[in-house]
Amino acid sequence: MPIELRPTQALRLWHDVTFDLVRDGEHDLSARQMAVLLTVYLEMPPHTVRGLATKLGVTKPAITRALDTMGRLGLVSRHRDDKDRRNVVIQRTVAGALAVERLGDLVIARHRELPL
């Protein structure tokens, strides 16, 4: 059963989670980087730079820049597709999986704190 939130509750939840992410000293990802991260971890692979660019409606260089940052943070890794060397495949990492799980836990915790 879907959880019904009023618009102000939804925005408060988004605010509180974003606020916590900025304050925790961990990964301070942009909206684009977060969209890429969640796509890689919540949707079935394989994920490629080209596919992510198409899905998000941005250029391949924009995805590459997002992946550069996320790679430095250990959230994803990349390698050339052995079957088609033109494609760059994005892979999940243990650190990335833990970060996404932590984010889910944070959303749940903040949702529980919302006023009714």
C-alpha positions as MATLAB code, in Angstrom:
seq = 'MPIELRPTQALRLWHDVTFDLVRDGEHDLSARQMAVLLTVYLEMPPHTVRGLATKLGVTKPAITRALDTMGRLGLVSRHRDDKDRRNVVIQRTVAGALAVERLGDLVIARHRELPL';
ca = [
       0.000    0.000    0.000;
       1.482    3.381   -0.974;
       2.170    5.869    1.762;
       0.228    9.075    1.291;
       2.145   12.279    1.955;
       0.927   15.819    1.655;
       3.142   18.023   -0.537;
       4.551   19.819    2.493;
       5.408   16.476    4.122;
       7.116   15.243    0.954;
       9.152   18.434    0.719;
      10.012   18.269    4.430;
      11.208   14.685    3.973;
      13.326   15.680    0.955;
      14.700   18.658    2.887;
      15.547   16.671    5.992;
      17.261   13.851    4.106;
      19.227   16.301    1.955;
      20.149   18.322    5.029;
      21.438   15.190    6.776;
      23.471   14.179    3.725;
      25.152   17.580    3.587;
      25.862   17.669    7.321;
      27.149   14.115    7.762;
      30.495   14.829    6.122;
      30.116   11.896    3.745;
      29.251   12.064    0.076;
      27.775   15.392   -0.967;
      26.369   14.370   -4.346;
      24.624   16.667   -6.815;
      21.083   15.869   -7.934;
      22.488   14.451  -11.193;
      25.013   12.282   -9.348;
      22.296   11.028   -7.000;
      20.042   10.203   -9.966;
      22.870    8.228  -11.580;
      23.713    6.441   -8.328;
      20.133    5.429   -7.628;
      19.588    4.332  -11.224;
      22.662    2.101  -11.088;
      21.655    0.557   -7.758;
      17.861    0.362   -8.083;
      17.480   -0.677  -11.716;
      18.682   -3.893  -13.281;
      22.095   -3.778  -14.961;
      23.820   -3.487  -17.301;
      24.310    0.270  -17.161;
      26.368    2.135  -19.709;
      27.377    5.766  -20.042;
      25.364    5.969  -23.245;
      22.305    4.354  -21.639;
      22.402    6.589  -18.570;
      22.792    9.700  -20.734;
      19.751    8.713  -22.775;
      17.684    7.808  -19.714;
      18.484   11.060  -17.889;
      18.316   13.226  -20.994;
      21.830   14.624  -20.596;
      25.057   14.353  -22.574;
      27.566   11.541  -22.238;
      30.202   14.011  -20.925;
      27.771   15.029  -18.153;
      27.415   11.376  -17.130;
      31.182   10.907  -17.352;
      31.769   13.858  -15.006;
      29.232   12.465  -12.531;
      30.879    9.032  -12.716;
      34.342   10.560  -12.244;
      33.256   11.981   -8.893;
      31.388    8.850   -7.879;
      34.363    6.702   -8.876;
      36.709    8.772   -6.693;
      34.301    8.175   -3.821;
      34.289    4.437   -4.528;
      30.551    4.370   -5.238;
      30.850    2.881   -8.741;
      33.510    1.546  -11.071;
      33.745    1.550  -14.871;
      35.260   -0.640  -17.513;
      35.098   -1.104  -21.265;
      32.612   -3.665  -22.524;
      34.622   -6.602  -23.881;
      31.934   -7.316  -26.486;
      31.666   -3.729  -27.711;
      34.698   -1.616  -26.840;
      32.711    1.573  -27.591;
      30.586    1.020  -24.483;
      31.642    1.838  -20.940;
      29.870   -0.348  -18.383;
      29.191    0.979  -14.902;
      29.475   -1.514  -12.065;
      28.263   -1.420   -8.501;
      30.734   -1.509   -5.620;
      30.430   -2.657   -2.022;
      30.965    0.922   -0.832;
      28.247    2.153   -3.181;
      25.817   -0.528   -2.075;
      26.426    0.397    1.560;
      25.947    4.097    0.809;
      22.637    3.436   -0.945;
      21.479    1.192    1.903;
      22.427    3.912    4.397;
      20.477    6.437    2.337;
      17.416    4.179    2.414;
      17.720    3.842    6.173;
      17.989    7.625    6.488;
      14.855    8.180    4.392;
      12.929    5.680    6.538;
      14.133    7.270    9.777;
      13.254   10.767    8.599;
       9.861    9.607    7.327;
       9.043    8.237   10.782;
       9.772   11.668   12.252;
       7.306   13.493    9.997;
       4.403   15.116   11.823;
       1.043   13.570   10.952;
];
